[in-house]
Amino acid sequence: MTTLTRPRTSHRAAAVGATVLAAGAVWVVAVPLLGVDLFVPAAGSAVGPGAVVLTALLAALLGWALLHLLERHTPRARRIWTVSAGVIALLSLAGPLTSGASAAATATLVAMHVVVAAVLIPTLPGSAR
């Protein structure tokens, strides 16, 4: 690993970790503290902390993989990734908005999506080209 790769990798790992923690924090505030029932009729179950952590982790790792691929193939990787991530984040809102969940559950799910995007999009690229 080169000197440039090591800080970039640790920076991106920290961005992934921060994303997962932020999504988990939304769940902790909404469900145990505020008592929001995150039952999603479309899924037939409630969204638990494991699902929140796993989904945020998967989204962040897929974002990292896409950014890595773009960096290998284009000099405008950061810009392309940022626009792509923003579009994907907006499209992801369709899930909670069409889930048939209660207003409080929908607001919480939307907040999770927004928080994941708000943490991941500015922090993951770091020193990308």
N, C-alpha and C positions, 0 to 999 in steps of 0.2 A: 504494500500500500504506500502510495506517495504521501508526502507531507500535506499536499493539498487535499487529498482524498480523506485522510483521517479526520481533520476538523469538519469537513463537509458531512461525512458519515455521522459523526457524533452530533452535529448540529441537527441533522435530519432525524436522527433517532430521538433527540430531545423534542423536536416538533411533533413527532408521532406520539410520544408520551404525553405531551401537553394537550394534544387533541383528545386523547382518550380520557385524561383526567378532567378536562373541561366538560365533555359529554357526561361523564359520570357525576360531576358536580351538579349539573342541571337535574339529573335524575334524583339525586339525594335531596336537593332543595324541593323539588316538585312532589315526589312521592312520599317519603317518610315525614318530611317537615310540613309540607302544605296539604298533604292528604289527597293529592290528585290520583284518581284511579286511571291508570294507563291501559285500560282495556281497549283493544282495537277490534271491532266487530269483523272487519275484513280478514283479519288473521285468526280470529276466534280465540284470542288469548291476550293476556296482559303483557306489556313490555317490561321485562325485568332488568336488573342491573347487568346481568351477564350478556343479554342481547345488546344492551347499549354499549358496553365496553367492546364486545366482539365486533359490532357493526362499525363503530368509530375506528377501531384498530384496522379492520379490513379496508375501510375507505382510505385511511391515511397511508397504508402500505401500498395500495393500488395507485394512489397519487404519486408516491415515491417512485414506484416502478415506471409509471408513465414519464415522469420527469427525467429519470435516468435514461430511458430510451430516447427521449427527445434530445437530451444533451449529447448523445452519441451520434445523432443524425442531423442536427440542424444548429446553426449558430444563434437562432432566436428561440432557444428552448424555453427560457423563462417566460417570455411574452406569450408564446403558444400555450404553455402549461397553465399560466394564470388565467387566460381567457377560457380555455377548456374547463378548468376547475370551476370557474364562476358559472359557466353554462350548466355544468353537471350539478352544481349546488342548487341552482334555480330549478332545474328539472326534478331534483330529488324532493322538492317541496310538494310535488304532486302526490306523493305517497301519503303523508299525513293529512293533506287537505282533502283527499278523496277517501279516507279510511273509514268514515262513518263513526269515528270516535266522538266522545263528548267535546264540548267547546274547550274545557280545561285540558283534556288529554291532547286535543289537536294543537292547542297553543303550546303545550309542553313539548310535543314532538317537533313542531316547527322550530321552537327555541333550540332544541338539540341540533337540528340540521344547521341552523344559522350559526350556532356557537362552533360547531365542528368546522364549518367553512371559514368563520372569522378567525379561528386560530390557525388552521392548516394553510389557507391560501397565502397569507403574508409571511408565514414562518418557514414553510418547507423549502421554498426555492433558495433562500439564503444567498449564496454567492453564485447561483446558476448564471449561465451566459444569457 
